[in-house]
Amino acid sequence: MSADFDLILASGSPRRRDFLANMGLKFVIDKPDADERVLEGESAKAYVERIAKEKAIIVASRNPGQIVLAADTAVVCQDQILGKPVDREDAKRILRLLSGKTHEVMTGVCIIKDDVIRQIFESSKVTFATLDEELLEIYTASGESDDKSGAYAVQGIGAMFIQKVEGSVSSVVGLPVCQVREVLASFGLKPRTVATK
């Protein structure tokens, strides 16, 4: 009996969900319970690749025969991996660190079907304008920073901070869509439609 979906998204991210929906792909969500702590001495690249692979393996193990896509994104500034803020004061601390600097946004993706594992890594550079305290207060009060790695959303209100992006913009949002499309095609899965609104 064939499934009525194309793949399983091992993520609760609305942004990743929207990217797949915009490609016309049918998918279900199975969010893994993975330990996302950084290992001692682990580089940001190794971290996002490891977490994406661990998430994919967890979900693939309970869904044999299905294509599983997992991803992890980290914001890196001055050799620090910046996760999601614990509260709004922490969000302001993170944004002060990013203010007036160029940081990296690294995304690791893992796509699995049975014993076939393919991984993608993408790094983009994001340059912030200098942010004042009033702007930080306005932004964090919006709530947009609450659940975002690096405490901002490039596709949202946080765009007003960004002077320049070098690399994949979609990867900064959470999924390098062009590369994902190419790897999914190697599994025989291609976009069906272009979403219109």
SVG drawing of the C-alpha trace seen along z (x, -y; Angstrom):
<svg xmlns="http://www.w3.org/2000/svg" viewBox="-4 -54 41 56">
<polyline fill="none" stroke="black" stroke-width="0.4" points="0.0,0.0 1.5,-3.3 1.5,-6.3 -0.6,-9.4 2.4,-11.7 5.8,-12.2 8.0,-12.6 8.2,-13.1 9.5,-16.4 11.3,-15.8 10.9,-19.4 8.2,-21.6 9.5,-24.7 6.7,-26.6 9.3,-28.0 10.5,-24.6 6.9,-23.5 6.1,-26.5 9.1,-25.8 8.0,-22.2 4.4,-23.2 5.5,-25.9 7.2,-23.1 3.9,-21.3 5.1,-18.4 2.8,-16.4 4.3,-15.7 3.6,-14.8 5.4,-16.1 7.1,-13.8 9.1,-16.0 11.9,-14.0 12.9,-14.4 16.6,-15.0 19.2,-16.2 20.4,-19.5 23.2,-20.3 26.6,-21.3 29.3,-18.8 32.6,-20.0 34.9,-21.3 32.4,-20.7 32.5,-23.2 29.3,-24.8 29.5,-22.9 29.8,-19.6 27.1,-20.5 24.4,-21.3 25.3,-18.3 25.2,-16.0 21.9,-17.2 20.2,-17.1 21.4,-13.5 20.4,-12.4 16.9,-13.9 16.5,-12.2 17.7,-8.8 15.2,-9.0 12.3,-9.6 13.4,-7.2 13.8,-4.4 10.0,-4.6 9.0,-5.1 10.8,-2.5 10.6,-2.9 9.8,-6.6 11.8,-9.6 12.7,-11.7 14.0,-15.2 15.6,-16.9 17.5,-20.1 19.2,-22.2 20.2,-25.8 22.8,-27.7 23.7,-31.4 27.4,-31.8 29.1,-35.0 32.6,-35.3 32.9,-31.5 29.8,-31.3 26.8,-29.2 23.8,-31.3 20.7,-29.3 17.2,-30.4 16.9,-33.0 15.6,-31.8 13.6,-35.1 13.4,-38.6 16.3,-40.0 18.4,-37.1 17.2,-38.0 18.4,-41.6 21.8,-40.2 22.1,-38.1 21.0,-41.0 23.6,-43.3 26.2,-40.8 25.1,-40.7 24.7,-44.5 27.1,-46.1 28.8,-42.8 28.8,-40.0 27.8,-36.6 27.3,-33.2 24.1,-31.2 24.9,-27.5 22.3,-24.9 22.7,-21.2 20.2,-19.0 19.9,-15.2 17.6,-13.3 17.2,-9.5 15.4,-6.7 16.2,-3.3 20.0,-2.9 20.5,-5.9 21.7,-9.0 22.4,-12.3 23.6,-15.4 23.7,-19.1 25.6,-21.9 25.2,-25.6 26.7,-28.6 25.6,-32.2 27.0,-35.5 24.6,-38.1 25.6,-41.6 23.6,-43.6 23.3,-47.3 24.1,-48.9 21.0,-48.5 20.1,-50.9 18.2,-50.0 14.9,-51.5 15.0,-49.3 15.8,-46.2 12.9,-47.0 10.5,-47.4 11.6,-44.2 11.7,-41.9 8.3,-43.2 6.9,-42.0 7.6,-38.4 9.3,-37.5 12.6,-36.8 11.2,-34.4 11.8,-31.1 14.4,-32.0 18.0,-30.9 20.0,-34.1 16.9,-35.9 15.7,-37.2 13.9,-36.2 15.3,-37.3 11.9,-36.8 10.0,-38.8 10.3,-42.1 14.0,-41.3 14.7,-42.1 15.0,-45.8 18.3,-44.9 20.0,-43.3 22.3,-45.2 23.5,-42.3 23.1,-38.5 25.9,-36.6 24.8,-33.1 21.5,-31.3 18.7,-33.5 16.4,-30.4 19.1,-28.7 19.2,-31.6 15.4,-31.1 16.0,-27.4 16.3,-25.4 18.6,-25.7 15.8,-25.0 17.7,-24.8 20.1,-22.1 17.2,-20.3 15.3,-20.2 18.3,-18.7 18.8,-16.0 15.1,-15.1 15.2,-14.7 17.9,-12.0 15.3,-10.1 12.8,-10.5 10.9,-13.3 10.4,-16.5 8.3,-19.7 4.8,-19.4 3.5,-22.9 4.4,-26.5 2.2,-27.7 0.1,-30.8 -1.7,-33.1"/>
</svg>
